[in-house]
Amino acid sequence: MSTLTAVLIIAAVVVALLAAGVLLRARTGSDNGTRSLRRRFGPEYDRTLERHGGDSESAHRDLSERVERHGNIRPLPLEPAVREHYTAQWTMLQERFVDAPRQAVADADELLARIAATRGFPEPERPDDQLAALSVHHPHHVESLRTVRRAAHSTSASTEELREALVDARALFEGLMAAGATGGTESVRARRVPGRKHGHLLNPKGSGA
């Protein structure tokens, strides 16, 4: 084997090793990015991936853009009087559910959007931006707002579907009303949403708590 041939073989091996290293780093970086987004968004990650038809690159781009646009939002504090007002509004719409379930759900949609704006999220007039921002700060509960909005505008939603939408939305309400940072653990005590089955009032999801 000539010296030139040996040099060419060594050069080819070096190039192949460098290329493999680049691919490995890219794959590792991609895996780390996926884990980071999964940790941050939780169930919202899977919903976004599903909305993009399983295309992870599109889903990652979508989620990363949301973080870039809305990740720096620092929720504004609620004055005690405002907090009390919103709590009373939530309690009232839950009590109205028995007589006017569809209207109660529509009221919940409007109230949640108003509270979000008060906390410093985009205004209700920009619903897509508001949802995107909430998905960054309340990824475990933002889907409940989407559900409430669909139910409020649906002409075919059953009373039980409306009730479940309102029950699920309560977690987002409590998160938005938390005294500390968004998604904090301190929450407002809200009454159960009434519903009837076999003559008895139901707790959320029919639980006994």
Backbone as ProteinMPNN parsed JSONL, in Angstrom:
{"seq_chain_A": "MSTLTAVLIIAAVVVALLAAGVLLRARTGSDNGTRSLRRRFGPEYDRTLERHGGDSESAHRDLSERVERHGNIRPLPLEPAVREHYTAQWTMLQERFVDAPRQAVADADELLARIAATRGFPEPERPDDQLAALSVHHPHHVESLRTVRRAAHSTSASTEELREALVDARALFEGLMAAGATGGTESVRARRVPGRKHGHLLNPKGSGA", "coords_chain_A": {"N_chain_A": [[0.851, -1.19, 0.0], [0.617, 2.133, -0.938], [2.057, 5.224, 0.317], [0.441, 7.433, -0.196], [-2.057, 6.267, -0.58], [-2.54, 5.233, 1.969], [-2.663, 7.58, 3.461], [-4.938, 8.746, 2.363], [-6.9, 6.897, 3.152], [-6.76, 7.121, 5.935], [-7.559, 9.793, 6.179], [-10.179, 9.611, 5.228], [-11.312, 8.012, 7.206], [-11.065, 9.705, 9.417], [-12.741, 11.834, 8.637], [-15.202, 10.469, 8.543], [-15.494, 9.787, 11.256], [-15.666, 12.331, 12.415], [-18.027, 13.236, 11.216], [-19.828, 11.403, 12.311], [-19.639, 12.144, 14.98], [-20.723, 14.73, 14.891], [-23.356, 14.133, 14.118], [-24.131, 12.628, 16.34], [-23.989, 14.529, 18.411], [-25.924, 16.304, 17.505], [-28.181, 14.69, 17.608], [-28.244, 14.116, 20.335], [-28.606, 16.696, 21.34], [-31.111, 17.234, 20.259], [-32.645, 15.299, 21.578], [-32.363, 16.192, 24.207], [-33.624, 18.66, 23.969], [-36.213, 17.83, 23.424], [-36.862, 16.483, 25.814], [-36.708, 18.638, 27.569], [-38.792, 20.317, 26.657], [-40.948, 18.585, 27.035], [-40.91, 18.354, 29.827], [-41.501, 20.979, 30.54], [-43.993, 21.562, 29.328], [-45.646, 19.366, 29.734], [-48.753, 17.712, 29.553], [-49.572, 19.384, 27.52], [-47.59, 19.289, 25.638], [-47.941, 16.781, 24.366], [-50.505, 17.191, 23.297], [-49.974, 19.242, 21.488], [-48.176, 17.995, 19.767], [-49.895, 16.097, 18.68], [-51.717, 17.785, 17.384], [-50.098, 18.644, 15.347], [-49.97, 16.492, 13.743], [-48.174, 14.496, 14.562], [-45.727, 15.408, 13.779], [-42.761, 16.097, 14.983], [-40.831, 18.129, 14.703], [-42.293, 20.368, 13.828], [-44.023, 20.626, 16.003], [-42.19, 21.168, 18.07], [-41.149, 23.57, 17.165], [-43.425, 25.178, 17.282], [-43.99, 25.143, 20.098], [-41.594, 26.211, 21.106], [-41.64, 28.764, 20.005], [-43.815, 29.807, 21.396], [-42.775, 29.925, 23.991], [-40.742, 31.768, 23.579], [-42.225, 34.064, 22.915], [-43.967, 34.436, 25.096], [-42.818, 33.569, 27.469], [-41.576, 35.276, 29.265], [-43.494, 36.591, 30.697], [-44.58, 37.973, 33.689], [-46.768, 37.276, 36.077], [-49.177, 39.601, 37.192], [-49.973, 40.874, 40.459], [-53.044, 40.283, 42.277], [-55.317, 42.558, 43.568], [-56.762, 42.476, 46.855], [-59.557, 43.145, 46.894], [-60.252, 42.809, 44.22], [-59.67, 40.12, 43.884], [-61.568, 39.022, 45.622], [-63.885, 39.832, 44.316], [-63.736, 38.406, 41.857], [-63.809, 35.803, 42.833], [-66.373, 35.723, 43.921], [-67.833, 36.065, 41.555], [-67.235, 33.671, 40.218], [-68.37, 31.789, 41.948], [-71.063, 32.531, 41.726], [-71.659, 31.972, 39.009], [-71.386, 29.239, 39.002], [-73.498, 28.53, 40.676], [-75.6, 29.294, 39.083], [-75.596, 27.381, 37.191], [-77.36, 25.157, 37.339], [-79.878, 26.113, 36.504], [-79.262, 27.442, 34.126], [-77.241, 26.114, 32.277], [-75.697, 26.376, 29.857], [-75.307, 29.138, 29.631], [-73.912, 29.594, 31.967], [-71.492, 28.307, 31.436], [-70.589, 29.842, 29.293], [-70.267, 32.242, 30.64], [-68.213, 31.492, 32.344], [-66.125, 31.151, 30.535], [-65.763, 33.839, 29.677], [-65.099, 35.025, 32.14], [-62.713, 33.713, 32.925], [-61.03, 34.549, 30.862], [-60.992, 37.267, 31.4], [-59.827, 37.361, 33.956], [-57.306, 36.32, 33.339], [-56.304, 38.377, 31.696], [-56.204, 40.429, 33.58], [-54.182, 39.467, 35.186], [-52.049, 39.946, 33.573], [-51.728, 38.605, 31.19], [-52.242, 38.25, 27.576], [-54.92, 40.246, 26.146], [-58.517, 39.503, 26.143], [-59.479, 40.033, 23.599], [-57.598, 39.038, 21.95], [-57.688, 36.097, 21.564], [-56.253, 33.777, 20.677], [-53.568, 34.416, 21.187], [-53.771, 34.724, 23.921], [-54.406, 32.129, 24.78], [-52.078, 30.824, 23.923], [-50.148, 32.022, 25.566], [-51.095, 31.273, 28.098], [-50.751, 28.556, 27.843], [-48.053, 28.279, 28.157], [-47.608, 29.029, 30.801], [-49.559, 27.755, 32.29], [-49.648, 24.924, 31.574], [-50.824, 22.498, 32.29], [-53.487, 22.965, 32.622], [-54.552, 24.569, 30.638], [-55.938, 23.402, 28.542], [-58.473, 23.044, 29.498], [-59.654, 25.536, 29.259], [-59.867, 25.768, 26.505], [-61.712, 23.715, 26.13], [-63.934, 24.694, 27.532], [-64.528, 26.908, 25.936], [-65.173, 25.698, 23.498], [-67.429, 24.256, 24.323], [-69.098, 26.341, 25.131], [-69.772, 27.514, 22.737], [-70.984, 25.533, 21.372], [-73.825, 24.012, 19.968], [-74.757, 21.571, 20.452], [-73.807, 20.397, 22.73], [-74.23, 18.384, 25.581], [-75.931, 18.633, 28.789], [-74.406, 17.34, 30.707], [-71.884, 17.317, 29.486], [-71.394, 20.045, 29.43], [-71.304, 20.528, 32.168], [-69.042, 19.009, 32.922], [-67.092, 20.401, 31.519], [-67.103, 22.831, 32.876], [-66.391, 22.0, 35.441], [-63.776, 21.03, 34.993], [-62.55, 23.416, 34.292], [-62.254, 24.741, 36.64], [-59.809, 24.236, 37.876], [-58.014, 25.746, 36.356], [-59.036, 28.272, 36.928], [-58.423, 28.416, 39.683], [-55.644, 28.302, 39.523], [-55.073, 30.694, 38.164], [-55.949, 32.458, 40.065], [-54.18, 32.129, 42.099], [-52.155, 33.249, 44.764], [-49.407, 33.586, 44.644], [-46.782, 32.97, 42.35], [-47.609, 32.195, 38.894], [-49.554, 29.293, 38.545], [-49.163, 28.484, 41.108], [-49.425, 26.961, 44.427], [-51.193, 27.919, 46.279], [-54.584, 28.354, 46.512], [-57.914, 29.427, 45.609], [-60.824, 28.81, 47.472], [-63.393, 27.164, 45.942], [-66.774, 26.501, 45.275], [-68.331, 23.272, 44.65], [-69.389, 22.291, 41.377], [-72.779, 22.202, 40.709], [-74.816, 19.365, 39.905], [-77.133, 16.91, 38.788], [-77.935, 13.604, 39.681], [-79.662, 10.734, 40.032], [-81.123, 12.115, 41.893], [-79.351, 13.401, 43.574], [-76.913, 15.891, 44.493], [-74.011, 16.36, 42.579], [-70.5, 15.986, 43.072], [-67.444, 17.217, 41.494], [-66.722, 15.176, 38.742], [-68.152, 13.232, 39.886], [-67.014, 12.557, 42.308], [-66.488, 11.781, 45.794], [-65.364, 13.631, 47.386]], "CA_chain_A": [[0.0, 0.0, 0.0], [1.436, 3.335, -1.045], [1.876, 6.227, 1.373], [-0.699, 8.27, -0.565], [-3.277, 5.498, -0.312], [-2.706, 5.162, 3.425], [-3.094, 8.911, 3.912], [-6.333, 8.928, 1.942], [-7.742, 6.041, 3.997], [-6.815, 7.749, 7.267], [-8.367, 11.008, 6.05], [-11.583, 9.202, 5.099], [-11.749, 7.547, 8.532], [-11.213, 10.895, 10.271], [-13.957, 12.541, 8.205], [-16.352, 9.664, 8.971], [-15.619, 9.924, 12.704], [-16.151, 13.683, 12.687], [-19.443, 13.281, 10.829], [-20.586, 10.644, 13.32], [-19.686, 12.963, 16.184], [-21.683, 15.81, 14.665], [-24.697, 13.548, 14.163], [-24.429, 12.229, 17.719], [-24.268, 15.746, 19.177], [-27.214, 16.842, 17.056], [-29.239, 13.816, 18.129], [-28.293, 14.326, 21.791], [-29.221, 18.003, 21.555], [-32.533, 17.116, 19.95], [-33.271, 14.546, 22.671], [-32.416, 17.071, 25.379], [-34.65, 19.647, 23.707], [-37.506, 17.165, 23.574], [-37.099, 16.272, 27.249], [-36.952, 19.939, 28.192], [-40.147, 20.756, 26.29], [-41.899, 17.684, 27.706], [-40.969, 18.723, 31.24], [-42.129, 22.294, 30.696], [-45.372, 21.623, 28.845], [-46.455, 18.254, 30.212], [-49.778, 17.226, 28.62], [-49.68, 20.295, 26.372], [-46.64, 18.806, 24.63], [-48.587, 15.711, 23.597], [-51.603, 17.759, 22.514], [-49.391, 20.001, 20.379], [-47.65, 17.004, 18.826], [-51.05, 15.522, 17.991], [-52.261, 18.793, 16.459], [-49.194, 18.744, 14.201], [-49.962, 15.206, 13.053], [-47.017, 13.7, 14.933], [-44.505, 16.039, 13.268], [-42.101, 16.635, 16.174], [-40.142, 19.385, 14.393], [-43.299, 21.426, 13.823], [-44.499, 20.791, 17.375], [-41.136, 21.825, 18.831], [-41.077, 24.961, 16.712], [-44.61, 25.833, 17.839], [-43.823, 25.334, 21.54], [-40.46, 27.107, 21.337], [-42.089, 30.119, 19.69], [-44.662, 30.266, 22.502], [-41.896, 30.283, 25.107], [-40.039, 33.003, 23.208], [-43.152, 35.198, 22.941], [-44.721, 34.623, 26.338], [-42.151, 33.005, 28.631], [-41.122, 36.302, 30.205], [-44.618, 37.205, 31.409], [-44.587, 37.837, 35.151], [-48.15, 37.564, 36.454], [-49.413, 40.726, 38.089], [-50.731, 40.491, 41.661], [-54.447, 40.677, 42.353], [-55.704, 43.253, 44.787], [-57.737, 41.687, 47.621], [-60.934, 43.425, 46.472], [-60.423, 42.198, 42.893], [-59.699, 38.68, 44.125], [-62.871, 38.714, 46.215], [-64.901, 40.024, 43.263], [-63.661, 37.295, 40.918], [-64.26, 34.606, 43.537], [-67.835, 35.812, 43.995], [-68.344, 35.833, 40.205], [-67.129, 32.235, 39.921], [-69.379, 31.109, 42.76], [-72.387, 32.837, 41.162], [-71.906, 31.267, 37.742], [-71.595, 27.828, 39.332], [-74.853, 28.383, 41.213], [-76.547, 29.473, 37.975], [-75.478, 26.28, 36.248], [-78.533, 24.272, 37.377], [-80.964, 26.698, 35.728], [-78.813, 27.912, 32.807], [-75.895, 25.541, 32.142], [-74.929, 26.918, 28.726], [-74.931, 30.497, 29.958], [-72.894, 29.511, 33.018], [-70.227, 27.96, 30.795], [-70.177, 31.037, 28.546], [-69.795, 33.207, 31.638], [-66.918, 31.011, 32.813], [-65.178, 31.489, 29.469], [-65.492, 35.275, 29.752], [-64.451, 35.346, 33.407], [-61.338, 33.234, 32.872], [-60.289, 35.435, 29.967], [-60.841, 38.553, 32.087], [-58.843, 37.181, 35.024], [-55.998, 36.17, 32.691], [-55.867, 39.706, 31.28], [-55.874, 41.173, 34.798], [-52.892, 38.966, 35.668], [-50.986, 40.384, 32.679], [-51.701, 37.84, 29.945], [-52.889, 39.001, 26.491], [-56.326, 40.604, 26.335], [-59.489, 38.566, 25.552], [-59.654, 40.325, 22.17], [-56.574, 38.248, 21.252], [-57.863, 34.786, 22.214], [-55.198, 32.811, 20.341], [-52.381, 34.805, 21.937], [-54.012, 34.452, 25.339], [-54.267, 30.68, 24.962], [-50.668, 30.473, 23.768], [-49.455, 32.463, 26.779], [-51.53, 30.423, 29.203], [-50.187, 27.218, 27.666], [-46.683, 28.32, 28.664], [-47.6, 29.197, 32.258], [-50.523, 26.812, 32.887], [-49.772, 23.857, 30.57], [-51.637, 21.367, 32.756], [-54.901, 23.328, 32.736], [-55.016, 25.43, 29.551], [-56.886, 22.687, 27.688], [-59.823, 23.217, 30.043], [-60.204, 26.764, 28.686], [-60.282, 25.421, 25.138], [-62.927, 22.906, 26.252], [-65.017, 25.608, 27.913], [-64.877, 27.736, 24.774], [-65.889, 24.853, 22.542], [-68.742, 23.942, 24.879], [-69.907, 27.565, 25.162], [-70.208, 27.841, 21.38], [-71.593, 24.358, 20.769], [-75.284, 23.918, 20.097], [-75.121, 20.169, 20.667], [-73.222, 19.896, 23.974], [-75.212, 17.971, 26.573], [-75.76, 19.255, 30.099], [-73.284, 16.683, 31.378], [-70.658, 17.816, 28.856], [-71.212, 21.413, 29.92], [-70.904, 20.439, 33.57], [-67.666, 18.535, 32.978], [-66.24, 21.5, 31.051], [-67.012, 23.815, 33.948], [-65.623, 21.381, 36.532], [-62.364, 21.005, 34.61], [-62.042, 24.789, 34.226], [-62.03, 25.277, 37.974], [-58.377, 24.162, 38.186], [-57.387, 26.923, 35.75], [-59.47, 29.407, 37.731], [-57.647, 28.441, 40.921], [-54.27, 28.64, 39.171], [-55.015, 32.124, 37.861], [-56.222, 33.212, 41.283], [-53.149, 31.841, 43.088], [-51.58, 34.485, 45.292], [-48.01, 33.714, 44.274], [-46.481, 32.86, 40.927], [-48.576, 31.454, 38.11], [-49.497, 27.86, 38.768], [-48.788, 28.245, 42.491], [-50.232, 25.983, 45.132], [-52.242, 28.548, 47.062], [-55.733, 28.492, 45.629], [-59.151, 29.942, 46.167], [-61.829, 27.776, 47.701], [-64.556, 27.351, 45.084], [-67.761, 25.45, 45.51], [-68.492, 22.268, 43.603], [-70.406, 22.598, 40.375], [-73.913, 21.322, 40.946], [-75.382, 18.574, 38.834], [-78.033, 15.976, 39.445], [-77.973, 12.219, 39.23], [-80.4, 9.966, 41.032], [-81.676, 13.0, 42.908], [-78.345, 13.933, 44.494], [-75.948, 16.801, 43.917], [-72.758, 15.688, 42.255], [-69.221, 16.652, 43.146], [-66.764, 17.059, 40.209], [-66.439, 13.814, 38.268], [-68.879, 12.288, 40.702], [-66.197, 12.135, 43.444], [-67.135, 11.973, 47.067], [-64.629, 14.613, 48.186]], "C_chain_A": [[0.889, 1.243, 0.0], [1.128, 4.293, 0.09], [0.653, 7.086, 1.089], [-2.013, 7.567, -0.261], [-3.564, 5.443, 1.18], [-3.219, 6.486, 3.978], [-4.555, 9.144, 3.567], [-7.279, 8.119, 2.811], [-7.896, 6.654, 5.377], [-7.695, 8.989, 7.237], [-9.85, 10.661, 5.977], [-12.134, 8.75, 6.44], [-11.983, 8.739, 9.453], [-12.484, 11.65, 9.922], [-15.206, 11.797, 8.667], [-16.586, 9.795, 10.475], [-16.153, 11.301, 13.088], [-17.638, 13.812, 12.361], [-20.305, 12.552, 11.839], [-20.717, 11.438, 14.61], [-20.688, 14.096, 16.065], [-23.115, 15.293, 14.759], [-25.09, 13.169, 15.58], [-24.766, 13.447, 18.572], [-25.612, 16.333, 18.801], [-28.366, 16.028, 17.625], [-29.392, 14.005, 19.635], [-28.962, 15.654, 22.112], [-30.709, 17.968, 21.302], [-33.272, 16.388, 21.065], [-33.408, 15.407, 23.915], [-33.498, 18.128, 25.21], [-36.043, 19.075, 23.88], [-37.836, 16.957, 25.051], [-37.419, 17.574, 27.956], [-38.359, 20.44, 27.904], [-41.197, 19.878, 26.965], [-42.044, 18.059, 29.179], [-41.732, 20.03, 31.421], [-43.614, 22.252, 30.381], [-46.244, 20.452, 29.293], [-47.471, 17.796, 29.174], [-49.942, 18.122, 27.39], [-48.703, 19.899, 25.268], [-47.305, 17.757, 23.74], [-49.735, 16.24, 22.75], [-51.067, 18.517, 21.302], [-48.836, 19.053, 19.324], [-48.786, 16.383, 18.025], [-51.633, 16.504, 16.981], [-51.392, 18.958, 15.218], [-49.03, 17.398, 13.502], [-48.759, 14.355, 13.359], [-45.694, 14.26, 14.44], [-43.798, 16.737, 14.43], [-41.394, 17.958, 15.9], [-41.119, 20.557, 14.414], [-43.814, 21.698, 15.232], [-43.465, 21.525, 18.219], [-41.021, 23.293, 18.444], [-42.233, 25.773, 17.287], [-44.395, 26.155, 19.316], [-42.69, 26.309, 21.85], [-40.836, 28.552, 21.042], [-42.985, 30.678, 20.795], [-43.812, 30.715, 23.684], [-41.192, 31.601, 24.82], [-40.951, 34.219, 23.331], [-43.692, 35.485, 24.335], [-44.006, 34.14, 27.61], [-41.735, 34.024, 29.675], [-42.258, 37.005, 30.938], [-44.482, 36.933, 32.905], [-45.97, 38.242, 35.642], [-48.258, 38.698, 37.476], [-50.203, 40.259, 39.308], [-52.18, 40.962, 41.56], [-54.693, 41.4, 43.669], [-56.753, 42.428, 45.534], [-59.18, 41.899, 47.176], [-61.23, 42.787, 45.121], [-60.521, 40.683, 43.034], [-61.065, 38.257, 44.674], [-63.982, 38.819, 45.18], [-64.91, 38.829, 42.307], [-64.136, 35.988, 41.564], [-65.782, 34.572, 43.627], [-68.461, 35.545, 42.626], [-68.317, 34.348, 39.863], [-68.193, 31.449, 40.684], [-70.772, 31.312, 42.174], [-72.649, 32.044, 39.886], [-72.071, 29.776, 37.982], [-73.006, 27.595, 39.853], [-75.904, 28.516, 40.118], [-76.577, 28.27, 37.049], [-76.742, 25.426, 36.191], [-79.642, 24.803, 36.477], [-80.549, 27.106, 34.317], [-77.391, 27.408, 32.548], [-75.069, 26.149, 31.016], [-74.447, 28.336, 29.017], [-73.834, 30.519, 31.022], [-71.522, 29.196, 32.425], [-69.703, 29.144, 29.981], [-69.624, 32.097, 29.493], [-68.427, 32.802, 32.174], [-65.824, 31.332, 31.803], [-64.776, 32.954, 29.568], [-64.727, 35.639, 31.024], [-62.992, 34.908, 33.407], [-60.477, 34.136, 31.989], [-60.02, 36.777, 30.64], [-59.798, 38.46, 33.204], [-57.44, 37.084, 34.431], [-55.451, 37.536, 32.274], [-55.456, 40.545, 32.489], [-54.52, 40.75, 35.348], [-51.742, 39.33, 34.731], [-50.82, 39.562, 31.426], [-52.385, 38.645, 28.841], [-54.387, 39.182, 26.722], [-57.257, 39.579, 25.679], [-59.72, 38.796, 24.065], [-58.608, 39.617, 21.316], [-56.601, 36.832, 21.818], [-56.758, 33.786, 21.911], [-53.92, 33.12, 21.111], [-52.562, 34.504, 23.421], [-53.851, 32.966, 25.635], [-52.805, 30.25, 24.867], [-49.881, 30.839, 25.026], [-49.822, 31.584, 27.969], [-50.944, 29.018, 29.079], [-48.751, 27.147, 28.167], [-46.66, 28.313, 30.189], [-48.561, 28.253, 32.986], [-50.729, 25.621, 31.95], [-50.664, 22.7, 30.993], [-53.139, 21.692, 32.746], [-55.433, 24.153, 31.557], [-56.04, 24.732, 28.66], [-58.316, 22.851, 28.191], [-60.458, 24.502, 29.519], [-60.643, 26.533, 27.246], [-61.602, 24.647, 25.176], [-64.126, 23.77, 26.606], [-65.459, 26.434, 26.713], [-65.616, 26.93, 23.715], [-67.305, 24.572, 23.038], [-69.657, 25.154, 24.843], [-70.478, 27.896, 23.79], [-70.863, 26.656, 20.667], [-73.101, 24.377, 20.991], [-75.724, 22.495, 20.421], [-74.561, 19.598, 21.98], [-74.323, 19.555, 24.974], [-74.957, 18.7, 27.893], [-74.579, 18.648, 30.833], [-71.954, 17.15, 30.795], [-70.354, 19.239, 29.316], [-70.721, 21.401, 31.365], [-69.441, 20.011, 33.694], [-66.698, 19.631, 32.529], [-66.032, 22.523, 32.16], [-66.2, 23.276, 35.131], [-64.13, 21.412, 36.212], [-61.754, 22.402, 34.633], [-61.722, 25.348, 35.602], [-60.547, 25.248, 38.346], [-57.634, 25.349, 37.585], [-57.772, 28.176, 36.52], [-58.619, 29.522, 38.997], [-56.187, 28.793, 40.65], [-54.112, 30.12, 38.894], [-55.211, 32.981, 39.107], [-55.153, 33.004, 42.345], [-52.451, 33.126, 43.499], [-50.146, 34.694, 44.829], [-47.822, 33.668, 42.775], [-47.549, 32.046, 40.225], [-48.408, 29.969, 38.345], [-49.125, 27.502, 40.187], [-49.763, 27.318, 43.189], [-51.337, 26.616, 45.951], [-53.429, 28.814, 46.16], [-56.948, 28.972, 46.391], [-60.125, 28.796, 46.376], [-63.049, 28.09, 46.838], [-65.519, 26.206, 45.322], [-67.807, 24.462, 44.362], [-69.561, 22.731, 42.622], [-71.584, 21.672, 40.569], [-74.331, 20.577, 39.695], [-76.26, 17.542, 39.497], [-77.945, 14.599, 38.796], [-78.603, 11.416, 40.353], [-80.84, 10.846, 42.197], [-80.658, 13.61, 43.841], [-77.428, 14.91, 43.748], [-74.638, 16.065, 43.704], [-71.579, 16.588, 42.589], [-68.549, 16.477, 41.794], [-66.426, 15.606, 39.932], [-67.158, 12.774, 39.123], [-68.101, 11.827, 41.908], [-66.928, 12.418, 44.741], [-66.474, 13.043, 47.9], [-65.347, 15.939, 48.187]], "O_chain_A": [[1.791, 1.382, 0.827], [0.088, 4.198, 0.741], [-0.092, 7.434, 2.006], [-2.957, 8.173, 0.245], [-4.711, 5.592, 1.601], [-4.092, 6.516, 4.845], [-5.317, 9.673, 4.376], [-8.352, 8.603, 3.171], [-8.995, 6.71, 5.93], [-8.485, 9.217, 8.153], [-10.681, 11.332, 6.589], [-13.276, 9.056, 6.784], [-12.975, 8.784, 10.181], [-13.226, 12.062, 10.813], [-16.163, 12.418, 9.13], [-17.727, 9.901, 10.923], [-16.994, 11.421, 13.979], [-18.407, 14.408, 13.115], [-21.389, 13.019, 12.189], [-21.763, 11.417, 15.259], [-21.416, 14.393, 17.011], [-23.975, 15.912, 15.385], [-26.236, 13.36, 15.985], [-25.709, 13.413, 19.363], [-26.357, 16.804, 19.661], [-29.381, 16.571, 18.063], [-30.506, 14.05, 20.156], [-29.777, 15.743, 23.029], [-31.487, 18.587, 22.027], [-34.369, 16.783, 21.459], [-34.43, 15.368, 24.6], [-34.204, 18.464, 26.161], [-36.941, 19.733, 24.407], [-38.956, 17.225, 25.486], [-38.285, 17.623, 28.83], [-39.043, 20.931, 28.803], [-42.226, 20.381, 27.418], [-43.15, 18.082, 29.717], [-42.521, 20.166, 32.356], [-44.413, 22.851, 31.102], [-47.47, 20.546, 29.235], [-47.102, 17.517, 28.034], [-50.399, 17.666, 26.342], [-48.963, 20.149, 24.091], [-47.239, 17.838, 22.514], [-49.927, 15.799, 21.617], [-51.641, 18.442, 20.216], [-49.007, 19.282, 18.127], [-48.652, 16.168, 16.82], [-51.998, 16.123, 15.869], [-51.88, 19.361, 14.162], [-48.071, 17.188, 12.759], [-48.342, 13.56, 12.517], [-44.646, 13.652, 14.658], [-44.184, 17.838, 14.821], [-41.359, 18.825, 16.773], [-40.808, 21.618, 14.956], [-44.018, 22.85, 15.615], [-43.818, 22.409, 19.0], [-40.82, 24.154, 19.3], [-42.05, 26.91, 17.723], [-44.591, 27.293, 19.744], [-42.81, 27.138, 22.752], [-40.403, 29.464, 21.747], [-42.93, 31.869, 21.101], [-44.082, 31.744, 24.303], [-41.059, 32.448, 25.702], [-40.523, 35.278, 23.791], [-43.856, 36.644, 24.715], [-44.538, 34.291, 28.71], [-41.559, 33.68, 30.844], [-42.011, 37.921, 31.722], [-44.292, 35.79, 33.322], [-46.31, 39.425, 35.626], [-47.536, 38.741, 38.472], [-51.018, 39.343, 39.201], [-52.49, 41.916, 40.848], [-54.327, 40.916, 44.74], [-57.556, 41.745, 44.898], [-59.946, 40.94, 47.089], [-62.33, 42.281, 44.897], [-61.348, 40.042, 42.386], [-61.64, 37.259, 44.238], [-64.905, 38.005, 45.162], [-65.974, 38.301, 41.985], [-64.787, 35.169, 40.915], [-66.402, 33.527, 43.434], [-69.493, 34.881, 42.534], [-69.269, 33.825, 39.284], [-68.835, 30.556, 40.131], [-71.572, 30.377, 42.129], [-73.739, 31.504, 39.702], [-72.81, 29.111, 37.257], [-73.64, 26.594, 39.521], [-76.978, 27.921, 40.21], [-77.476, 28.145, 36.216], [-77.155, 25.013, 35.108], [-80.279, 24.031, 35.761], [-81.379, 27.118, 33.408], [-76.441, 28.189, 32.594], [-73.879, 26.41, 31.19], [-73.316, 28.694, 28.688], [-72.938, 31.362, 30.982], [-70.511, 29.75, 32.857], [-68.502, 29.414, 29.983], [-68.637, 32.765, 29.185], [-67.578, 33.656, 32.43], [-64.725, 31.739, 32.179], [-63.588, 33.279, 29.546], [-63.814, 36.465, 30.989], [-62.123, 35.662, 33.847], [-59.336, 34.446, 32.33], [-58.947, 37.357, 30.471], [-58.985, 39.368, 33.378], [-56.499, 37.686, 34.947], [-54.27, 37.82, 32.475], [-54.475, 41.286, 32.43], [-53.791, 41.567, 35.91], [-50.583, 39.058, 35.046], [-49.878, 39.781, 30.664], [-53.051, 39.637, 29.14], [-55.03, 38.382, 27.401], [-56.845, 38.866, 24.764], [-60.11, 37.877, 23.346], [-58.719, 39.598, 20.09], [-55.651, 36.407, 22.476], [-56.361, 33.023, 22.792], [-53.262, 32.216, 21.625], [-51.624, 34.082, 24.096], [-53.23, 32.59, 26.629], [-52.349, 29.409, 25.642], [-49.05, 30.061, 25.494], [-48.956, 31.198, 28.754], [-50.671, 28.364, 30.086], [-48.28, 26.079, 28.557], [-45.805, 27.673, 30.8], [-48.385, 27.988, 34.175], [-51.862, 25.332, 31.567], [-51.203, 21.993, 30.142], [-53.967, 20.787, 32.85], [-56.634, 24.412, 31.482], [-56.911, 25.385, 28.085], [-59.263, 22.803, 27.406], [-61.676, 24.558, 29.349], [-61.676, 27.047, 26.819], [-62.495, 24.886, 24.363], [-65.209, 23.597, 26.047], [-66.656, 26.632, 26.508], [-66.569, 27.418, 23.106], [-68.264, 24.64, 22.27], [-70.849, 25.029, 24.56], [-71.55, 28.493, 23.691], [-71.249, 26.76, 19.502], [-73.58, 24.718, 22.072], [-76.908, 22.237, 20.639], [-74.816, 18.438, 22.304], [-75.241, 20.348, 25.186], [-73.904, 19.307, 28.087], [-73.832, 19.358, 31.506], [-70.995, 17.356, 31.538], [-69.2, 19.591, 29.559], [-69.833, 22.168, 31.736], [-68.689, 20.585, 34.481], [-65.612, 19.773, 33.091], [-64.923, 23.019, 32.36], [-65.421, 24.007, 35.743], [-63.317, 21.778, 37.061], [-60.576, 22.561, 34.956], [-60.99, 26.332, 35.715], [-60.072, 26.137, 39.053], [-56.732, 25.901, 38.214], [-56.933, 29.049, 36.745], [-58.15, 30.608, 39.336], [-55.558, 29.495, 41.442], [-53.141, 30.739, 39.328], [-54.697, 34.096, 39.189], [-55.208, 33.64, 43.397], [-52.188, 33.991, 42.664], [-49.708, 35.829, 44.641], [-48.599, 34.251, 42.019], [-48.3, 31.304, 40.857], [-47.296, 29.443, 38.349], [-48.803, 26.347, 40.467], [-50.79, 26.935, 42.628], [-52.314, 25.95, 46.292], [-53.271, 29.456, 45.121], [-57.008, 28.933, 47.62], [-60.23, 27.907, 45.531], [-63.664, 29.146, 46.981], [-65.103, 25.07, 45.546], [-67.382, 24.764, 43.247], [-70.495, 23.451, 42.975], [-71.403, 20.454, 40.591], [-74.217, 21.083, 38.579], [-76.126, 17.323, 40.701], [-77.89, 14.448, 37.576], [-78.123, 11.426, 41.486], [-80.92, 10.392, 43.339], [-81.033, 14.272, 44.809], [-77.198, 14.778, 42.546], [-74.214, 15.258, 44.531], [-71.647, 17.805, 42.413], [-69.018, 15.667, 40.995], [-65.905, 14.9, 40.795], [-66.822, 11.591, 39.094], [-68.456, 10.81, 42.505], [-67.876, 13.204, 44.775], [-66.942, 13.353, 48.996], [-64.881, 16.894, 48.808]]}, "name": "protein", "num_of_chains": 1, "seq": "MSTLTAVLIIAAVVVALLAAGVLLRARTGSDNGTRSLRRRFGPEYDRTLERHGGDSESAHRDLSERVERHGNIRPLPLEPAVREHYTAQWTMLQERFVDAPRQAVADADELLARIAATRGFPEPERPDDQLAALSVHHPHHVESLRTVRRAAHSTSASTEELREALVDARALFEGLMAAGATGGTESVRARRVPGRKHGHLLNPKGSGA"}
